[in-house]
Amino acid sequence: MKVIVNKRFRDKHTKELYQPGQVVELSDERVAEVNEALPGFIDVQREPPQGAAPPNAELPEATEQNKPAPKSSKGAKS
């Protein structure tokens, strides 16, 4: 199971140091152990729904169809 590290800690089994923001693969059993010993130090990473765009997917480029219409200059004095 993938988890996101919230607070720095060292895994007592592997001796690996985990940093905040790091995504780590842990067994379900190990996730339960860490959550019991260090509540709030990790969060389970939820998988996006099937067909959903990834969070950093590029947006489609602007085309003539989806560009905003130019503002009218009616009534403006010169």
PQR file with spaces between the fields and no chain letter, atoms N, CA, C, O and H, PARSE charges and radii, in Angstrom:
ATOM       1  N    MET     1       0.850   -1.159    0.000 -0.4000 1.5000
ATOM       2  CA   MET     1       0.000    0.000    0.000 -0.0000 2.0000
ATOM       3  C    MET     1       0.906    1.235    0.000  0.5500 1.7000
ATOM       4  O    MET     1       1.906    1.288    0.717 -0.5500 1.4000
ATOM       5  N    LYS     2       0.534    2.230   -0.822 -0.4000 1.5000
ATOM       6  CA   LYS     2       1.330    3.449   -0.877 -0.0000 2.0000
ATOM       7  C    LYS     2       0.850    4.419    0.197  0.5500 1.7000
ATOM       8  O    LYS     2      -0.350    4.621    0.387 -0.5500 1.4000
ATOM       9  H    LYS     2      -0.278    2.186   -1.404  0.4000 1.0000
ATOM      10  N    VAL     3       1.816    5.014    0.894 -0.4000 1.5000
ATOM      11  CA   VAL     3       1.505    6.016    1.917 -0.0000 2.0000
ATOM      12  C    VAL     3       2.348    7.258    1.673  0.5500 1.7000
ATOM      13  O    VAL     3       3.412    7.196    1.056 -0.5500 1.4000
ATOM      14  H    VAL     3       2.791    4.849    0.740  0.4000 1.0000
ATOM      15  N    ILE     4       1.854    8.384    2.166 -0.4000 1.5000
ATOM      16  CA   ILE     4       2.584    9.643    2.090 -0.0000 2.0000
ATOM      17  C    ILE     4       3.059    9.970    3.491  0.5500 1.7000
ATOM      18  O    ILE     4       2.280    9.925    4.443 -0.5500 1.4000
ATOM      19  H    ILE     4       0.990    8.435    2.667  0.4000 1.0000
ATOM      20  N    VAL     5       4.344   10.300    3.621 -0.4000 1.5000
ATOM      21  CA   VAL     5       4.940   10.618    4.917 -0.0000 2.0000
ATOM      22  C    VAL     5       4.605   12.066    5.262  0.5500 1.7000
ATOM      23  O    VAL     5       4.831   12.967    4.454 -0.5500 1.4000
ATOM      24  H    VAL     5       4.977   10.335    2.848  0.4000 1.0000
ATOM      25  N    ASN     6       4.062   12.293    6.471 -0.4000 1.5000
ATOM      26  CA   ASN     6       3.730   13.636    6.941 -0.0000 2.0000
ATOM      27  C    ASN     6       4.819   14.215    7.837  0.5500 1.7000
ATOM      28  O    ASN     6       5.095   15.414    7.794 -0.5500 1.4000
ATOM      29  H    ASN     6       3.878   11.561    7.128  0.4000 1.0000
ATOM      30  N    LYS     7       5.435   13.360    8.647 -0.4000 1.5000
ATOM      31  CA   LYS     7       6.477   13.791    9.578 -0.0000 2.0000
ATOM      32  C    LYS     7       7.666   12.848    9.448  0.5500 1.7000
ATOM      33  O    LYS     7       7.498   11.647    9.239 -0.5500 1.4000
ATOM      34  H    LYS     7       5.211   12.386    8.682  0.4000 1.0000
ATOM      35  N    ARG     8       8.861   13.399    9.572 -0.4000 1.5000
ATOM      36  CA   ARG     8      10.082   12.605    9.439 -0.0000 2.0000
ATOM      37  C    ARG     8      10.152   11.530   10.528  0.5500 1.7000
ATOM      38  O    ARG     8       9.888   11.790   11.702 -0.5500 1.4000
ATOM      39  H    ARG     8       8.998   14.375    9.742  0.4000 1.0000
ATOM      40  N    PHE     9      10.513   10.321   10.106 -0.4000 1.5000
ATOM      41  CA   PHE     9      10.731    9.236   11.071 -0.0000 2.0000
ATOM      42  C    PHE     9      11.640    8.179   10.467  0.5500 1.7000
ATOM      43  O    PHE     9      11.804    8.103    9.250 -0.5500 1.4000
ATOM      44  H    PHE     9      10.727   10.109    9.152  0.4000 1.0000
ATOM      45  N    ARG    10      12.226    7.366   11.332 -0.4000 1.5000
ATOM      46  CA   ARG    10      13.087    6.271   10.904 -0.0000 2.0000
ATOM      47  C    ARG    10      12.340    4.961   11.161  0.5500 1.7000
ATOM      48  O    ARG    10      11.853    4.717   12.265 -0.5500 1.4000
ATOM      49  H    ARG    10      12.092    7.428   12.321  0.4000 1.0000
ATOM      50  N    ASP    11      12.258    4.125   10.126 -0.4000 1.5000
ATOM      51  CA   ASP    11      11.595    2.829   10.232 -0.0000 2.0000
ATOM      52  C    ASP    11      12.429    1.932   11.132  0.5500 1.7000
ATOM      53  O    ASP    11      13.612    1.716   10.868 -0.5500 1.4000
ATOM      54  H    ASP    11      12.653    4.324    9.229  0.4000 1.0000
ATOM      55  N    LYS    12      11.827    1.409   12.189 -0.4000 1.5000
ATOM      56  CA   LYS    12      12.587    0.600   13.146 -0.0000 2.0000
ATOM      57  C    LYS    12      13.010   -0.749   12.569  0.5500 1.7000
ATOM      58  O    LYS    12      13.946   -1.367   13.076 -0.5500 1.4000
ATOM      59  H    LYS    12      10.866    1.585   12.404  0.4000 1.0000
ATOM      60  N    HIS    13      12.328   -1.218   11.510 -0.4000 1.5000
ATOM      61  CA   HIS    13      12.695   -2.498   10.911 -0.0000 2.0000
ATOM      62  C    HIS    13      13.784   -2.349    9.852  0.5500 1.7000
ATOM      63  O    HIS    13      14.739   -3.126    9.825 -0.5500 1.4000
ATOM      64  H    HIS    13      11.568   -0.716   11.098  0.4000 1.0000
ATOM      65  N    THR    14      13.639   -1.347    8.979 -0.4000 1.5000
ATOM      66  CA   THR    14      14.577   -1.193    7.863 -0.0000 2.0000
ATOM      67  C    THR    14      15.667   -0.162    8.147  0.5500 1.7000
ATOM      68  O    THR    14      16.670   -0.100    7.436 -0.5500 1.4000
ATOM      69  H    THR    14      12.863   -0.716    9.001  0.4000 1.0000
ATOM      70  N    LYS    15      15.467    0.644    9.188 -0.4000 1.5000
ATOM      71  CA   LYS    15      16.391    1.734    9.566 -0.0000 2.0000
ATOM      72  C    LYS    15      16.403    2.858    8.527  0.5500 1.7000
ATOM      73  O    LYS    15      17.245    3.754    8.593 -0.5500 1.4000
ATOM      74  H    LYS    15      14.653    0.593    9.766  0.4000 1.0000
ATOM      75  N    GLU    16      15.464    2.812    7.562 -0.4000 1.5000
ATOM      76  CA   GLU    16      15.393    3.856    6.539 -0.0000 2.0000
ATOM      77  C    GLU    16      14.740    5.105    7.120  0.5500 1.7000
ATOM      78  O    GLU    16      13.761    5.021    7.860 -0.5500 1.4000
ATOM      79  H    GLU    16      14.781    2.084    7.509  0.4000 1.0000
ATOM      80  N    LEU    17      15.300    6.273    6.771 -0.4000 1.5000
ATOM      81  CA   LEU    17      14.768    7.552    7.215 -0.0000 2.0000
ATOM      82  C    LEU    17      13.799    8.076    6.166  0.5500 1.7000
ATOM      83  O    LEU    17      14.171    8.240    5.004 -0.5500 1.4000
ATOM      84  H    LEU    17      16.096    6.341    6.169  0.4000 1.0000
ATOM      85  N    TYR    18      12.567    8.339    6.564 -0.4000 1.5000
ATOM      86  CA   TYR    18      11.544    8.842    5.657 -0.0000 2.0000
ATOM      87  C    TYR    18      11.341   10.323    5.905  0.5500 1.7000
ATOM      88  O    TYR    18      11.313   10.772    7.051 -0.5500 1.4000
ATOM      89  H    TYR    18      12.265    8.205    7.508  0.4000 1.0000
ATOM      90  N    GLN    19      11.199   11.086    4.819 -0.4000 1.5000
ATOM      91  CA   GLN    19      11.057   12.537    4.869 -0.0000 2.0000
ATOM      92  C    GLN    19       9.620   12.944    4.524  0.5500 1.7000
ATOM      93  O    GLN    19       8.943   12.227    3.787 -0.5500 1.4000
ATOM      94  H    GLN    19      11.221   10.721    3.888  0.4000 1.0000
ATOM      95  N    PRO    20       9.142   14.085    5.044 -0.5600 1.5000
ATOM      96  CA   PRO    20       7.799   14.562    4.704  0.2800 2.0000
ATOM      97  C    PRO    20       7.634   14.721    3.189  0.5500 1.7000
ATOM      98  O    PRO    20       8.530   15.212    2.502 -0.5500 1.4000
ATOM      99  N    GLY    21       6.472   14.296    2.684 -0.4000 1.5000
ATOM     100  CA   GLY    21       6.176   14.378    1.256 -0.0000 2.0000
ATOM     101  C    GLY    21       6.602   13.148    0.475  0.5500 1.7000
ATOM     102  O    GLY    21       6.193   12.977   -0.674 -0.5500 1.4000
ATOM     103  H    GLY    21       5.744   13.898    3.242  0.4000 1.0000
ATOM     104  N    GLN    22       7.412   12.292    1.074 -0.4000 1.5000
ATOM     105  CA   GLN    22       7.893   11.090    0.399 -0.0000 2.0000
ATOM     106  C    GLN    22       6.747   10.081    0.295  0.5500 1.7000
ATOM     107  O    GLN    22       5.968    9.921    1.235 -0.5500 1.4000
ATOM     108  H    GLN    22       7.743   12.431    2.007  0.4000 1.0000
ATOM     109  N    VAL    23       6.647    9.402   -0.854 -0.4000 1.5000
ATOM     110  CA   VAL    23       5.657    8.344   -1.052 -0.0000 2.0000
ATOM     111  C    VAL    23       6.383    7.017   -0.884  0.5500 1.7000
ATOM     112  O    VAL    23       7.406    6.771   -1.523 -0.5500 1.4000
ATOM     113  H    VAL    23       7.279    9.532   -1.618  0.4000 1.0000
ATOM     114  N    VAL    24       5.840    6.160   -0.012 -0.4000 1.5000
ATOM     115  CA   VAL    24       6.501    4.907    0.357 -0.0000 2.0000
ATOM     116  C    VAL    24       5.518    3.753    0.210  0.5500 1.7000
ATOM     117  O    VAL    24       4.329    3.903    0.488 -0.5500 1.4000
ATOM     118  H    VAL    24       5.009    6.360    0.507  0.4000 1.0000
ATOM     119  N    GLU    25       6.014    2.615   -0.221 -0.4000 1.5000
ATOM     120  CA   GLU    25       5.209    1.394   -0.326 -0.0000 2.0000
ATOM     121  C    GLU    25       5.431    0.574    0.949  0.5500 1.7000
ATOM     122  O    GLU    25       6.556    0.168    1.241 -0.5500 1.4000
ATOM     123  H    GLU    25       6.980    2.493   -0.447  0.4000 1.0000
ATOM     124  N    LEU    26       4.348    0.330    1.711 -0.4000 1.5000
ATOM     125  CA   LEU    26       4.412   -0.466    2.936 -0.0000 2.0000
ATOM     126  C    LEU    26       3.308   -1.523    2.905  0.5500 1.7000
ATOM     127  O    LEU    26       2.288   -1.355    2.237 -0.5500 1.4000
ATOM     128  H    LEU    26       3.434    0.659    1.474  0.4000 1.0000
ATOM     129  N    SER    27       3.531   -2.614    3.640 -0.4000 1.5000
ATOM     130  CA   SER    27       2.489   -3.639    3.733 -0.0000 2.0000
ATOM     131  C    SER    27       1.340   -3.098    4.593  0.5500 1.7000
ATOM     132  O    SER    27       1.526   -2.170    5.379 -0.5500 1.4000
ATOM     133  H    SER    27       4.360   -2.750    4.182  0.4000 1.0000
ATOM     134  N    ASP    28       0.163   -3.685    4.434 -0.4000 1.5000
ATOM     135  CA   ASP    28      -0.986   -3.270    5.241 -0.0000 2.0000
ATOM     136  C    ASP    28      -0.676   -3.417    6.728  0.5500 1.7000
ATOM     137  O    ASP    28      -1.052   -2.571    7.539 -0.5500 1.4000
ATOM     138  H    ASP    28       0.011   -4.439    3.795  0.4000 1.0000
ATOM     139  N    GLU    29       0.013   -4.499    7.072 -0.4000 1.5000
ATOM     140  CA   GLU    29       0.369   -4.759    8.468 -0.0000 2.0000
ATOM     141  C    GLU    29       1.305   -3.674    8.998  0.5500 1.7000
ATOM     142  O    GLU    29       1.143   -3.192   10.119 -0.5500 1.4000
ATOM     143  H    GLU    29       0.318   -5.186    6.413  0.4000 1.0000
ATOM     144  N    ARG    30       2.292   -3.294    8.172 -0.4000 1.5000
ATOM     145  CA   ARG    30       3.263   -2.274    8.595 -0.0000 2.0000
ATOM     146  C    ARG    30       2.591   -0.903    8.719  0.5500 1.7000
ATOM     147  O    ARG    30       2.934   -0.129    9.613 -0.5500 1.4000
ATOM     148  H    ARG    30       2.424   -3.686    7.261  0.4000 1.0000
ATOM     149  N    VAL    31       1.640   -0.598    7.834 -0.4000 1.5000
ATOM     150  CA   VAL    31       0.899    0.665    7.925 -0.0000 2.0000
ATOM     151  C    VAL    31       0.171    0.724    9.267  0.5500 1.7000
ATOM     152  O    VAL    31       0.196    1.754    9.941 -0.5500 1.4000
ATOM     153  H    VAL    31       1.362   -1.227    7.108  0.4000 1.0000
ATOM     154  N    ALA    32      -0.478   -0.379    9.658 -0.4000 1.5000
ATOM     155  CA   ALA    32      -1.192   -0.428   10.934 -0.0000 2.0000
ATOM     156  C    ALA    32      -0.221   -0.227   12.101  0.5500 1.7000
ATOM     157  O    ALA    32      -0.544    0.483   13.054 -0.5500 1.4000
ATOM     158  H    ALA    32      -0.498   -1.216    9.111  0.4000 1.0000
ATOM     159  N    GLU    33       0.972   -0.847   12.037 -0.4000 1.5000
ATOM     160  CA   GLU    33       1.968   -0.706   13.101 -0.0000 2.0000
ATOM     161  C    GLU    33       2.432    0.750   13.236  0.5500 1.7000
ATOM     162  O    GLU    33       2.508    1.289   14.340 -0.5500 1.4000
ATOM     163  H    GLU    33       1.235   -1.424   11.263  0.4000 1.0000
ATOM     164  N    VAL    34       2.739    1.376   12.094 -0.4000 1.5000
ATOM     165  CA   VAL    34       3.222    2.758   12.124 -0.0000 2.0000
ATOM     166  C    VAL    34       2.126    3.685   12.643  0.5500 1.7000
ATOM     167  O    VAL    34       2.396    4.568   13.456 -0.5500 1.4000
ATOM     168  H    VAL    34       2.678    0.938   11.197  0.4000 1.0000
ATOM     169  N    ASN    35       0.886    3.489   12.175 -0.4000 1.5000
ATOM     170  CA   ASN    35      -0.210    4.340   12.633 -0.0000 2.0000
ATOM     171  C    ASN    35      -0.475    4.191   14.126  0.5500 1.7000
ATOM     172  O    ASN    35      -0.876    5.148   14.788 -0.5500 1.4000
ATOM     173  H    ASN    35       0.667    2.772   11.514  0.4000 1.0000
ATOM     174  N    GLU    36      -0.252    2.991   14.653 -0.4000 1.5000
ATOM     175  CA   GLU    36      -0.441    2.774   16.092 -0.0000 2.0000
ATOM     176  C    GLU    36       0.674    3.435   16.891  0.5500 1.7000
ATOM     177  O    GLU    36       0.409    4.094   17.896 -0.5500 1.4000
ATOM     178  H    GLU    36       0.074    2.213   14.115  0.4000 1.0000
ATOM     179  N    ALA    37       1.918    3.264   16.454 -0.4000 1.5000
ATOM     180  CA   ALA    37       3.068    3.802   17.190 -0.0000 2.0000
ATOM     181  C    ALA    37       3.269    5.298   16.945  0.5500 1.7000
ATOM     182  O    ALA    37       3.677    6.024   17.852 -0.5500 1.4000
ATOM     183  H    ALA    37       2.133    2.728   15.638  0.4000 1.0000
ATOM     184  N    LEU    38       2.984    5.763   15.722 -0.4000 1.5000
ATOM     185  CA   LEU    38       3.235    7.151   15.346 -0.0000 2.0000
ATOM     186  C    LEU    38       1.995    7.737   14.654  0.5500 1.7000
ATOM     187  O    LEU    38       2.030    7.974   13.446 -0.5500 1.4000
ATOM     188  H    LEU    38       2.653    5.173   14.985  0.4000 1.0000
ATOM     189  N    PRO    39       0.910    7.973   15.387 -0.5600 1.5000
ATOM     190  CA   PRO    39      -0.305    8.476   14.747  0.2800 2.0000
ATOM     191  C    PRO    39      -0.045    9.803   14.030  0.5500 1.7000
ATOM     192  O    PRO    39       0.591   10.706   14.575 -0.5500 1.4000
ATOM     193  N    GLY    40      -0.557    9.902   12.786 -0.4000 1.5000
ATOM     194  CA   GLY    40      -0.420   11.136   12.023 -0.0000 2.0000
ATOM     195  C    GLY    40       0.867   11.257   11.229  0.5500 1.7000
ATOM     196  O    GLY    40       1.036   12.230   10.494 -0.5500 1.4000
ATOM     197  H    GLY    40      -1.075    9.169   12.344  0.4000 1.0000
ATOM     198  N    PHE    41       1.782   10.301   11.352 -0.4000 1.5000
ATOM     199  CA   PHE    41       3.051   10.388   10.633 -0.0000 2.0000
ATOM     200  C    PHE    41       2.918    9.980    9.169  0.5500 1.7000
ATOM     201  O    PHE    41       3.724   10.403    8.340 -0.5500 1.4000
ATOM     202  H    PHE    41       1.645    9.511   11.949  0.4000 1.0000
ATOM     203  N    ILE    42       1.911    9.161    8.833 -0.4000 1.5000
ATOM     204  CA   ILE    42       1.698    8.750    7.443 -0.0000 2.0000
ATOM     205  C    ILE    42       0.210    8.818    7.111  0.5500 1.7000
ATOM     206  O    ILE    42      -0.641    8.726    7.995 -0.5500 1.4000
ATOM     207  H    ILE    42       1.256    8.818    9.506  0.4000 1.0000
ATOM     208  N    ASP    43      -0.087    8.980    5.826 -0.4000 1.5000
ATOM     209  CA   ASP    43      -1.459    8.921    5.315 -0.0000 2.0000
ATOM     210  C    ASP    43      -1.471    7.965    4.136  0.5500 1.7000
ATOM     211  O    ASP    43      -0.549    7.959    3.320 -0.5500 1.4000
ATOM     212  H    ASP    43       0.604    9.055    5.107  0.4000 1.0000
ATOM     213  N    VAL    44      -2.516    7.161    4.051 -0.4000 1.5000
ATOM     214  CA   VAL    44      -2.660    6.246    2.921 -0.0000 2.0000
ATOM     215  C    VAL    44      -2.945    7.073    1.676  0.5500 1.7000
ATOM     216  O    VAL    44      -3.799    7.959    1.691 -0.5500 1.4000
ATOM     217  H    VAL    44      -3.264    7.166    4.714  0.4000 1.0000
ATOM     218  N    GLN    45      -2.222    6.778    0.597 -0.4000 1.5000
ATOM     219  CA   GLN    45      -2.414    7.492   -0.663 -0.0000 2.0000
ATOM     220  C    GLN    45      -3.566    6.835   -1.399  0.5500 1.7000
ATOM     221  O    GLN    45      -3.520    5.645   -1.711 -0.5500 1.4000
ATOM     222  H    GLN    45      -1.528    6.058    0.585  0.4000 1.0000
ATOM     223  N    ARG    46      -4.587    7.611   -1.671 -0.4000 1.5000
ATOM     224  CA   ARG    46      -5.762    7.093   -2.381 -0.0000 2.0000
ATOM     225  C    ARG    46      -5.489    7.112   -3.872  0.5500 1.7000
ATOM     226  O    ARG    46      -4.907    8.064   -4.392 -0.5500 1.4000
ATOM     227  H    ARG    46      -4.623    8.578   -1.418  0.4000 1.0000
ATOM     228  N    GLU    47      -5.909    6.058   -4.560 -0.4000 1.5000
ATOM     229  CA   GLU    47      -5.758    5.974   -6.008 -0.0000 2.0000
ATOM     230  C    GLU    47      -6.849    6.807   -6.663  0.5500 1.7000
ATOM     231  O    GLU    47      -7.994    6.769   -6.214 -0.5500 1.4000
ATOM     232  H    GLU    47      -6.381    5.284   -4.138  0.4000 1.0000
ATOM     233  N    PRO    48      -6.523    7.565   -7.723 -0.5600 1.5000
ATOM     234  CA   PRO    48      -7.566    8.326   -8.418  0.2800 2.0000
ATOM     235  C    PRO    48      -8.534    7.374   -9.102  0.5500 1.7000
ATOM     236  O    PRO    48      -8.144    6.268   -9.475 -0.5500 1.4000
ATOM     237  N    PRO    49      -9.796    7.780   -9.278 -0.5600 1.5000
ATOM     238  CA   PRO    49     -10.764    6.906   -9.953  0.2800 2.0000
ATOM     239  C    PRO    49     -10.312    6.580  -11.365  0.5500 1.7000
ATOM     240  O    PRO    49      -9.594    7.362  -11.988 -0.5500 1.4000
ATOM     241  N    GLN    50     -10.731    5.419  -11.874 -0.4000 1.5000
ATOM     242  CA   GLN    50     -10.361    5.001  -13.226 -0.0000 2.0000
ATOM     243  C    GLN    50     -10.817    6.050  -14.230  0.5500 1.7000
ATOM     244  O    GLN    50     -11.959    6.506  -14.174 -0.5500 1.4000
ATOM     245  H    GLN    50     -11.313    4.783  -11.368  0.4000 1.0000
ATOM     246  N    GLY    51      -9.936    6.438  -15.146 -0.4000 1.5000
ATOM     247  CA   GLY    51     -10.268    7.402  -16.178 -0.0000 2.0000
ATOM     248  C    GLY    51     -10.060    8.844  -15.761  0.5500 1.7000
ATOM     249  O    GLY    51     -10.178    9.743  -16.594 -0.5500 1.4000
ATOM     250  H    GLY    51      -9.008    6.068  -15.191  0.4000 1.0000
ATOM     251  N    ALA    52      -9.755    9.092  -14.494 -0.4000 1.5000
ATOM     252  CA   ALA    52      -9.525   10.466  -14.036 -0.0000 2.0000
ATOM     253  C    ALA    52      -8.139   10.912  -14.472  0.5500 1.7000
ATOM     254  O    ALA    52      -7.203   10.114  -14.518 -0.5500 1.4000
ATOM     255  H    ALA    52      -9.659    8.361  -13.818  0.4000 1.0000
ATOM     256  N    ALA    53      -8.021   12.172  -14.787 -0.4000 1.5000
ATOM     257  CA   ALA    53      -6.722   12.722  -15.187 -0.0000 2.0000
ATOM     258  C    ALA    53      -5.832   12.835  -13.961  0.5500 1.7000
ATOM     259  O    ALA    53      -6.318   13.178  -12.883 -0.5500 1.4000
ATOM     260  H    ALA    53      -8.782   12.820  -14.751  0.4000 1.0000
ATOM     261  N    PRO    54      -4.538   12.554  -14.096 -0.5600 1.5000
ATOM     262  CA   PRO    54      -3.629   12.727  -12.977  0.2800 2.0000
ATOM     263  C    PRO    54      -3.586   14.193  -12.552  0.5500 1.7000
ATOM     264  O    PRO    54      -3.862   15.070  -13.371 -0.5500 1.4000
ATOM     265  N    PRO    55      -3.243   14.488  -11.271 -0.5600 1.5000
ATOM     266  CA   PRO    55      -3.285   15.859  -10.782  0.2800 2.0000
ATOM     267  C    PRO    55      -2.416   16.834  -11.564  0.5500 1.7000
ATOM     268  O    PRO    55      -2.761   18.014  -11.627 -0.5500 1.4000
ATOM     269  N    ASN    56      -1.315   16.409  -12.158 -0.4000 1.5000
ATOM     270  CA   ASN    56      -0.458   17.327  -12.903 -0.0000 2.0000
ATOM     271  C    ASN    56      -0.560   17.088  -14.407  0.5500 1.7000
ATOM     272  O    ASN    56       0.407   17.295  -15.139 -0.5500 1.4000
ATOM     273  H    ASN    56      -1.034   15.450  -12.106  0.4000 1.0000
ATOM     274  N    ALA    57      -1.738   16.648  -14.867 -0.4000 1.5000
ATOM     275  CA   ALA    57      -1.942   16.470  -16.305 -0.0000 2.0000
ATOM     276  C    ALA    57      -2.029   17.846  -16.953  0.5500 1.7000
ATOM     277  O    ALA    57      -2.574   18.785  -16.372 -0.5500 1.4000
ATOM     278  H    ALA    57      -2.524   16.479  -14.272  0.4000 1.0000
ATOM     279  N    GLU    58      -1.490   17.954  -18.155 -0.4000 1.5000
ATOM     280  CA   GLU    58      -1.518   19.236  -18.842 -0.0000 2.0000
ATOM     281  C    GLU    58      -2.920   19.527  -19.355  0.5500 1.7000
ATOM     282  O    GLU    58      -3.646   18.632  -19.787 -0.5500 1.4000
ATOM     283  H    GLU    58      -1.048   17.192  -18.627  0.4000 1.0000
ATOM     284  N    LEU    59      -3.279   20.801  -19.294 -0.4000 1.5000
ATOM     285  CA   LEU    59      -4.577   21.225  -19.796 -0.0000 2.0000
ATOM     286  C    LEU    59      -4.494   21.373  -21.310  0.5500 1.7000
ATOM     287  O    LEU    59      -3.423   21.660  -21.845 -0.5500 1.4000
ATOM     288  H    LEU    59      -2.689   21.528  -18.942  0.4000 1.0000
ATOM     289  N    PRO    60      -5.616   21.180  -22.007 -0.5600 1.5000
ATOM     290  CA   PRO    60      -5.584   21.344  -23.465  0.2800 2.0000
ATOM     291  C    PRO    60      -5.274   22.795  -23.824  0.5500 1.7000
ATOM     292  O    PRO    60      -5.637   23.719  -23.096 -0.5500 1.4000
ATOM     293  N    GLU    61      -4.601   22.979  -24.951 -0.4000 1.5000
ATOM     294  CA   GLU    61      -4.236   24.324  -25.376 -0.0000 2.0000
ATOM     295  C    GLU    61      -5.476   25.080  -25.830  0.5500 1.7000
ATOM     296  O    GLU    61      -6.452   24.484  -26.287 -0.5500 1.4000
ATOM     297  H    GLU    61      -4.306   22.228  -25.542  0.4000 1.0000
ATOM     298  N    ALA    62      -5.423   26.417  -25.696 -0.4000 1.5000
ATOM     299  CA   ALA    62      -6.545   27.256  -26.090 -0.0000 2.0000
ATOM     300  C    ALA    62      -6.746   27.176  -27.594  0.5500 1.7000
ATOM     301  O    ALA    62      -5.784   27.161  -28.362 -0.5500 1.4000
ATOM     302  H    ALA    62      -4.631   26.902  -25.324  0.4000 1.0000
ATOM     303  N    THR    63      -7.994   27.126  -27.999 -0.4000 1.5000
ATOM     304  CA   THR    63      -8.333   27.131  -29.422 -0.0000 2.0000
ATOM     305  C    THR    63      -9.289   28.294  -29.655  0.5500 1.7000
ATOM     306  O    THR    63      -9.765   28.915  -28.704 -0.5500 1.4000
ATOM     307  H    THR    63      -8.775   27.139  -27.375  0.4000 1.0000
ATOM     308  N    GLU    64      -9.564   28.581  -30.900 -0.4000 1.5000
ATOM     309  CA   GLU    64     -10.483   29.672  -31.226 -0.0000 2.0000
ATOM     310  C    GLU    64     -11.855   29.432  -30.599  0.5500 1.7000
ATOM     311  O    GLU    64     -12.542   30.388  -30.239 -0.5500 1.4000
ATOM     312  H    GLU    64      -9.178   28.077  -31.673  0.4000 1.0000
ATOM     313  N    GLN    65     -12.259   28.171  -30.464 -0.4000 1.5000
ATOM     314  CA   GLN    65     -13.580   27.849  -29.940 -0.0000 2.0000
ATOM     315  C    GLN    65     -13.706   28.152  -28.454  0.5500 1.7000
ATOM     316  O    GLN    65     -14.772   28.573  -28.006 -0.5500 1.4000
ATOM     317  H    GLN    65     -11.701   27.395  -30.756  0.4000 1.0000
ATOM     318  N    ASN    66     -12.638   27.949  -27.674 -0.4000 1.5000
ATOM     319  CA   ASN    66     -12.781   28.139  -26.240 -0.0000 2.0000
ATOM     320  C    ASN    66     -12.099   29.403  -25.718  0.5500 1.7000
ATOM     321  O    ASN    66     -11.928   29.550  -24.508 -0.5500 1.4000
ATOM     322  H    ASN    66     -11.771   27.607  -28.038  0.4000 1.0000
ATOM     323  N    LYS    67     -11.705   30.321  -26.611 -0.4000 1.5000
ATOM     324  CA   LYS    67     -11.143   31.595  -26.177 -0.0000 2.0000
ATOM     325  C    LYS    67     -12.280   32.535  -25.825  0.5500 1.7000
ATOM     326  O    LYS    67     -13.316   32.519  -26.489 -0.5500 1.4000
ATOM     327  H    LYS    67     -11.844   30.201  -27.594  0.4000 1.0000
ATOM     328  N    PRO    68     -12.111   33.359  -24.790 -0.5600 1.5000
ATOM     329  CA   PRO    68     -13.160   34.309  -24.457  0.2800 2.0000
ATOM     330  C    PRO    68     -13.299   35.353  -25.569  0.5500 1.7000
ATOM     331  O    PRO    68     -12.323   35.697  -26.236 -0.5500 1.4000
ATOM     332  N    ALA    69     -14.527   35.853  -25.759 -0.4000 1.5000
ATOM     333  CA   ALA    69     -14.789   36.865  -26.787 -0.0000 2.0000
ATOM     334  C    ALA    69     -14.153   38.183  -26.360  0.5500 1.7000
ATOM     335  O    ALA    69     -14.113   38.484  -25.168 -0.5500 1.4000
ATOM     336  H    ALA    69     -15.320   35.574  -25.217  0.4000 1.0000
ATOM     337  N    PRO    70     -13.652   38.975  -27.310 -0.5600 1.5000
ATOM     338  CA   PRO    70     -13.069   40.258  -26.955  0.2800 2.0000
ATOM     339  C    PRO    70     -14.145   41.182  -26.391  0.5500 1.7000
ATOM     340  O    PRO    70     -15.311   41.116  -26.782 -0.5500 1.4000
ATOM     341  N    LYS    71     -13.725   42.050  -25.457 -0.4000 1.5000
ATOM     342  CA   LYS    71     -14.664   42.986  -24.839 -0.0000 2.0000
ATOM     343  C    LYS    71     -15.040   44.067  -25.857  0.5500 1.7000
ATOM     344  O    LYS    71     -14.212   44.537  -26.637 -0.5500 1.4000
ATOM     345  H    LYS    71     -12.779   42.104  -25.140  0.4000 1.0000
ATOM     346  N    SER    72     -16.298   44.434  -25.817 -0.4000 1.5000
ATOM     347  CA   SER    72     -16.803   45.456  -26.743 -0.0000 2.0000
ATOM     348  C    SER    72     -16.342   46.832  -26.291  0.5500 1.7000
ATOM     349  O    SER    72     -16.261   47.108  -25.094 -0.5500 1.4000
ATOM     350  H    SER    72     -16.971   44.053  -25.183  0.4000 1.0000
ATOM     351  N    SER    73     -16.042   47.684  -27.246 -0.4000 1.5000
ATOM     352  CA   SER    73     -15.610   49.044  -26.909 -0.0000 2.0000
ATOM     353  C    SER    73     -16.687   50.054  -27.242  0.5500 1.7000
ATOM     354  O    SER    73     -16.390   51.237  -27.411 -0.5500 1.4000
ATOM     355  H    SER    73     -16.108   47.459  -28.218  0.4000 1.0000
ATOM     356  N    LYS    74     -17.950   49.606  -27.342 -0.4000 1.5000
ATOM     357  CA   LYS    74     -19.062   50.510  -27.634 -0.0000 2.0000
ATOM     358  C    LYS    74     -19.230   51.493  -26.479  0.5500 1.7000
ATOM     359  O    LYS    74     -19.126   51.114  -25.313 -0.5500 1.4000
ATOM     360  H    LYS    74     -18.190   48.645  -27.205  0.4000 1.0000
ATOM     361  N    GLY    75     -19.487   52.735  -26.805 -0.4000 1.5000
ATOM     362  CA   GLY    75     -19.722   53.734  -25.788 -0.0000 2.0000
ATOM     363  C    GLY    75     -18.451   54.341  -25.232  0.5500 1.7000
ATOM     364  O    GLY    75     -18.517   55.236  -24.390 -0.5500 1.4000
ATOM     365  H    GLY    75     -19.572   53.043  -27.753  0.4000 1.0000
ATOM     366  N    ALA    76     -17.306   53.883  -25.675 -0.4000 1.5000
ATOM     367  CA   ALA    76     -16.046   54.432  -25.172 -0.0000 2.0000
ATOM     368  C    ALA    76     -15.741   55.708  -25.936  0.5500 1.7000
ATOM     369  O    ALA    76     -15.853   55.748  -27.161 -0.5500 1.4000
ATOM     370  H    ALA    76     -17.252   53.155  -26.359  0.4000 1.0000
ATOM     371  N    LYS    77     -15.351   56.760  -25.203 -0.4000 1.5000
ATOM     372  CA   LYS    77     -15.011   58.027  -25.855 -0.0000 2.0000
ATOM     373  C    LYS    77     -13.536   58.062  -26.173  0.5500 1.7000
ATOM     374  O    LYS    77     -12.716   57.521  -25.431 -0.5500 1.4000
ATOM     375  H    LYS    77     -15.260   56.727  -24.208  0.4000 1.0000
ATOM     376  N    SER    78     -13.193   58.714  -27.302 -0.4000 1.5000
ATOM     377  CA   SER    78     -11.797   58.789  -27.690 -0.0000 2.0000
ATOM     378  C    SER    78     -11.240   60.147  -27.395  0.5500 1.7000
ATOM     379  O    SER    78     -10.065   60.402  -27.657 -0.5500 1.4000
ATOM     380  H    SER    78     -13.859   59.154  -27.904  0.4000 1.0000
